[in-house]
Amino acid sequence: MLNKTMNKAASDDAKRVARIALEKRSVTLAQLHTNSNGLSTEEAADVREKTGINEIASNNQASKLHFLAEAFLTPFTLVLLILATMSLFTNYIFVPQSEKDLSTVIIMVVMVLVSGITSFIQNVRTSNAVQSLLKMVSVTTNVRRDGKDQEIPTKDVVVGDIINVSAGDMVPADMKLLSSTDLFCSASSLNGESTPTEKNANFVPTPDKMENYLDYPNILFEGTTIVSGSGRGVVFATGGHTMFGKMAAQIADTEMKETTFDTGIKNISKLLLTMTAIIAPLVLVVNGLTKGNWTDALIFAIATAVGLTPEMLPVIVTTNLVRGSVEMSKHQTIVKKMNSIQNFGSADILCTDKTGTLTQGQVILEKHYNLEMRETDRVLKMAYLNSYYQTGMKDLIDQAVIDVADDDLDTSEIQRDYHKIDEIPFDFQRRRMSVVVANSDQKHGEHLLVTKGAAEEMLAVSSQVEIGGQTLPLTEERKKQIFKDIDDLNSDGMRVIVLAYKVDPSPVGEFTVDDESDLIVIGFLTFLDPPKESAKSALASLNRDGITVKILTGDNEAVTRAVALKVGLNIDTVYGQKDLIGKSDEELAKIVEECDIFVKLSPEWKTKIIDALQKNGHTVGYMGDGINDAPAMKQADVSISVDSAVDVAKESADIILLQKDLSVLEHAVRIGRKTLTNTMKYIKITLSSNFGNILSIMVASIFLPFLPMLPLQLLILDLLYGTSCLALPFDSVSEDYLHVPREWSTKNMPKFMFYFGPTSSIFDVITFVVLFFVICPDLTGGSYASLGPAGQLAFMTIFHTGWFVESLWTQEMVIHALRDERLPFIQQRASTPVMLATFGAAIFGTFLPFSKLAGAMKFGHLNEEFLWIVAGLLVCYLLLTTVVKHFYMKKEKFLI
């Protein structure tokens, strides 16, 4: 029934869109109660009150339920629930009334609740934090409101609004085009097709195109991207009422790259669950055979399995991510996708364009030379016609031309004398763009095609030059002179764009790329984008922190070399796209390692370079802000953009900087590394601690005539240790861990376990010997074998209590011992929250045997002498661990 309802709704929506696509524009405007001049603020408010804001509707209750399920249905909590169920049968249902005991089950349930509820709270906090932080990132739309074009928040768009779109914009709602100029739109986020399709307000769907509404030429859908050109349309659906709004929101918000850290967490989870599946039955068999009581052995095996389960792992990871994102927000960095923080910490290569990153991003038109290297108004006028009338890719260059022309020319007269006929938008293959205008003044009716672009691409389609007022052939000698002049300007750090024109190119309405031929070169436009003052020091800091910065730019070699030299980058080796074409995978793999500057790159080649670096084993970050950066951002392990970027770049980004500055990025990298390190602390320390406990339990089970600890006590021990670990995300991190990229790997986990697990087991075994041969006989009046049933019971309870106290202290102290390679408490100290949590848990556990709860937990009475023995053992344990760390670090770069 539900499927039928959904299918009917989808069918109705498709019919509605088809009807709007086929009807006249005036009819659509009338039915939407609007006009080509848009709505007033009051009218928009009335519509918004009826239809809601322009956001994909979400059911908060369902979202909270999802978080609740996600928090409790982890592999570890499921294992705990299974074990709790088994314990319910063995401790309560299948035992006589006098022996029924729910304490073990209660402790397990409490552990599940502590882990689940904490994880649930953190997941909700994570969601709220992301939404709160994203509000700091501006997402606006150009709307015709109150009779003028203005930028408003996308969420405020309503049905009936008139929207202006241009290259780089994300379409904010479903809309019908009213006008368009060379408009191309990509729906790759919805249908996976990378090839843009042309949209035209004057066309209606043909019968063969009616099946797929994405192919409707006069309809733009929410979530699609404008690749080139411009258009104006009327909104007919917003928010949850759009055809693809929900799908686009899911792609933008939930599509996550599986990072190496995610894979590592999965591998660790599998390892621990496998260990549990092997060890628990082994403990059952050993204790069953040696003690003869298979029921007690089963209960103890269940408790052991619980002790091996790191139920706090999801909580620790989530807490780390939330803390990391909040810290980053304090340093002008907004985290859109939490999982990316881990990759941010392990990134060792940052690829970026130079404009706005190394340079100030404030392009200034320095000169407008003719081919005789003299500034003339004619060159500036031609440049103004091209820049003013183009509606495609938004560019600082065009604004720089317009600003100078406004000061030096009578631009109002130029606008009166010329009107636009057509344009041929920029693309990254041609690297040029053209505008066709008609002269309505002296040469009434003359059509003029004005083209600007990169030197090589412009001269390739030119056949003549304008020198001294004459039109002359473009000979090889003249071409060489033009390139020499450009090289001289480039060497001064100037970016040079060539300007050319053509008179009466072709009949009106048929202008294409083919018209960009036989052009007449008229001159150069030289632009300056000075390096940032902070760029040199920021690059030095990134290099100090082990991050190699590679420049991937579409600009030419000379300009890029000039800028790179000023900011301290190595310019010995520079490759252009033409140098890379035809290279084998092996050659490309070598090139991307030896070279840090790549010039004249298309978006496709930026992606290929990042892919080659990843195949070489690097974790790659990419920083971009333009539509041409989107493919590279999707390829990178972590994508970074800025608040001033085009919509599609911000949507592709994992992390957004509120300030386009490498020094801001460097702060964020260090926070990412701190987050990664604190997560790894819990995993590694818990692994070694659990492995040590396994060894201790196995030794005790073989040689002791009774269980080394009661199941209930084992569970309380695990609960106290797990709870204290919740402070680890708030721990400090050594500077040594912040200066080097941290590659997440599980390869050295077994080695870490085998080094430090047995270290704690040595002191457990010493504790067993002291308790069995000294403390317990002293307090009970004889050896275990010489005592009666009551005496043996007292002997066992004292032994259980003694190992409980010693084991709790060693587990808490192992956090301090292994958080850093240096001597704990003297050469390195944990943060205050970790100190309070670990010592608080240990002290609380030590006082339990002396409290009113001792009887319920079946603890025996310990003397003060044993506590002094534990203190001595802890000192020896910390010293021995420091020695073991010394040997471990001989072949390892990092402890954690």
Secondary structure, DSSP 8 states (H G I E B T S, - for coil): -HHHHHHHHHHHHHHHHHHHHHS-HHHHHHHTT--TT-B-HHHHHHHHHHH--SS----HHHHHHHHHHHHH-SHHHHHHHHHHHHHHIIIIITS-GGG---HHHHHHHHHHHHHHHHHHHHHHHHHHHHHHHHTTS--EEEEEETTEEEEEEGGG--TT-EEEEETT-B--SEEEEEEEEEEEEE-HHHH---S-EEE-TT----GGGSS-GGG-TTEE-TT-EEEEEEEEEEEEE-GGGSSSHHHHHHHHHH-----HHHHHHHHHHHHHHHHHHHHHHHHHHHHHHHHS-HHHHHHHHHHHHHHH--TTHHHHHHHHHHHHHHHHHTTTEEESSTTHHHHHHH--EEEE-STTTTB-S--EEEEEEETTS-B-HHHHHHHHHHHHH--SS--HHHHHHHHHHHHHS-HHHHHHHEEEEEEE---TTT-EEEEEEEE-STTTTEEEEEEEE-HHHHHHTEEEEEETTEEEE--HHHHHHHHHHHHHHHHTT-EEEEEEEEES-SSTT---GGGS-SEEEEEEEEEE--B-TTHHHHHHHHHHTT-EEEEE-SS-HHHHHHHHHHTT---S-EEEHHHHTT--HHHHHHHHHH-SEEES--HHHHHHHHHHHHHTT--EEEE--SGGGHHHHHHSSEEEEETTS-HHHHHH-SEEESS--HHHHHHHHHHHHHHHHHHHHHHHHHHHHHHHHHHHHHHHHHH-SS-SS-HHHHHHHHHHHHHHGGGGGG----HHHHSS-----STTHHHHHHHHHHHHHHHHHHHHHHIIIIIHHHHHTS-TTTS-HHHHHHHHHHHHHHHHHHHHHHHHHHHHHHSSSS-BTTTB---HHHHHHHHHHHHHHHHGGGSTTTTTTT-----HHHHHHHHHHHHHHHHHHHHHHHHHTTS-S---
